Amino acid sequence: MRWLRTSLQAAAVLAVALSVGGCFSNRQNEGARLYQSHCASCHGEQGEGLRRLIPPVAASDYVTRHRATLPCLVRKGQRGPVVVNGVEYNQVMPGHPDLTDSQIANLLNFVQQNWGNHNEPYTIREVSELLAPCNGSDGQ
């Protein structure tokens, strides 16, 4: 009888573990997928940018120094000059109002942790709060 109870408990733990893993599997690598579909055509497959036209996000001092403004930059885009790694760029960056707050967090976390960037990840709550000044939070 004890063997049966232990087996049932193990099966229950395994079922819970598998179902919890499924909750997160849809979001796994979402940041990389979002970068590829929304950013790579301009900023490059490896975040290298495009010569002196489009700034890099790889090993970027801008990514490190402008953490608080990056969510609004992704949501609303940017016009006007920007200096990245000592080089001035002046191209229009389109915004992505189609992305949810959580997608912006995942996208930025991908950039924050790749290509020589070793910055603290964002939480969804933090991104939502940082989007408030530009009226960009969708609460999702």
Helices and strands as residue ranges (DSSP letters): H 2-25, H 30-38, H 40-43, H 61-65, G 67-69, H 70-76, E 77-78, E 82-84, E 87-89, E 93-94, H 101-112, H 124-131, G 132-134
